[in-house]
Amino acid sequence: MFTELLGQHFVHTALLAGAVVAVVSGAIGTFVVTRGASFAVHAVSELGFTGAAGALVLGVDPVAGMIAGSLLVGGVLGLLSLRGRERDSAIGAVLAFGLGVGVLFLSLYQGYATEATNLLFGSIVGVSDRQLAVLAVVAVIVVAGIAAAYRPLLFSSIDPEVAEARGVPVRALSVLTFLLLALTTAEAIQVVGVLLVLTLVITPAAAAQRLTANPATAILLSIVIALVATEGGILLSLQQPWPTSFFISAISFAAYLGARMRPWSL
Amino acid sequence: MSGERRAVVEARGLRLQFGERLLWDDLGFDLREGEFLAVLGPNGTGKTSLVRILLGLLTPSAGSVLVSGREPRLARARVGCVPQQHAFDPDTPLRGCDLVRLGLDGHRWGLGLRSRGADERVRRALVDVGAAGYRDVPVGRLSGGEQQRLRIAQALVSDPALLLADEPLLSLDLASQRTVVDLLDRRRREAGTPVVFVTHDVNPILRVADRVLYLGPGRWAMGAPADVLTTESLSRLYDTPVDVLQVRGRIVVVGTPDDEGVHHHDHAHAGSH
């Protein structure tokens, strides 16, 4: 049964989509975690849900709505460049309202309820060839953005005061980080769903940072952990018909626990 | 201080005003190669704003300033900054060498793949400040004093023409304070890089400061430490009688308006050098 499934086209598409999403999530996660912006990921993701639900009501592509919703809130959060408690409470307020609007959209939407469930919890095995192509294009944009701005992104994420003094456009890079995060989130929603985006964007990066202090190694490790989690999760869900998202989050969390129990240095 | 030394900073008629509140006006000075200028004064008198003006991050309400003969914004690449010590998260993915490397090319676009030349400059900067031992240690695991050594290496690795230090001694123990001051002092003596050193406690830098800029509420005074840090000069600056006392070789200012008994120059640091 398992080997039979492995020959199926939809499984290949799912594995490819999972790999694409894992690479972008693992890469951007490092910058998000060093900014202490984990909560913002959740906000961006839930507003992506609102955008997708709005798109369903309007009868347009939910992925487009998702990207629009994530980009909007990501851009606003990046522009505000808030720090500490002020940011936490602002994000909490925006997130709660956005989710409320999403609930309204869902109640207005007359279509299948499974669409909503898929948004919230992911539907990796339902990814079409066209969706895979969109995922790949967006991923190339995100990875190219990170590579082009790698040094100032790292500088402004970890050491913003000195970065500003050195002429790094700290505010613009904050906006860039959140826009790249928004695109990544819109990708990850399609695999693990709105509620589990953190398991690909935050958990692998947090685990990687427990294992190494070398920033480049941390990014690569984060990508590897995200890859193992998504591909492992997809393969396990073929054997045992539980939700893929569960397996992905379980593997990701296991990596995090393992990293925490191990003293640093690699 | 010989007269022929080149002026690295030329400040003319600087005014800083926030709304109705005038912090200082007509502030002008030259800072010459090799000079150590201490910027003192109570909180809220624009010490950090002066640093930001020198970096081109803040435009003064009036007046002009040149750094190495250019607009501060254009001279940024030639300025090294030593910030106040702040705690890094223990999991911050950055080693000692990475922090220093950011001072060299962290402002440039692209991945910045390994290069022999850059590695060598980082190595030398680490050795110069006695931080070669923390090359591979995560910055979040270093003590405040160790972090400030790295900060100096980070500021010096780009071979700056001017050093700006904004409260770099804050929350350091006395031995680390001494190390930081000695490292900056050595740089300005050996390479002639002038230092602008913002501090609320004059005592750790009294032995190295050539000049003092004392920013008071709405006024300023500048000159040799022995001339500025006197009862007469500071009473004029604060427009109220204050006393400048010498206690066991340390300077204590008593009676300033923002004072709680003894001026905060001296909190918990009694009996140093």
Interface residues (C-beta under 8 A of the other chain):
Chain A: T30 T34 G36 A147 A148 A149 Y150 R151 P152 L154 F155 I158 D159 E161 V162 A163 E164 A165 R166 G167 V168 A206 A208 Q209 R210 T212 A213 N214 P215 A218 W264
Chain B: L55 L57 R73 R76 A77 V79 C81 P83 F88 D89 D91 T92 P93 L94 R95 D98 L99 L102 G103 D105 G106 H107 R108 W109 G110 L111 G112 D136 V137 P138 V139 G140 R141 R151 Q154 L164
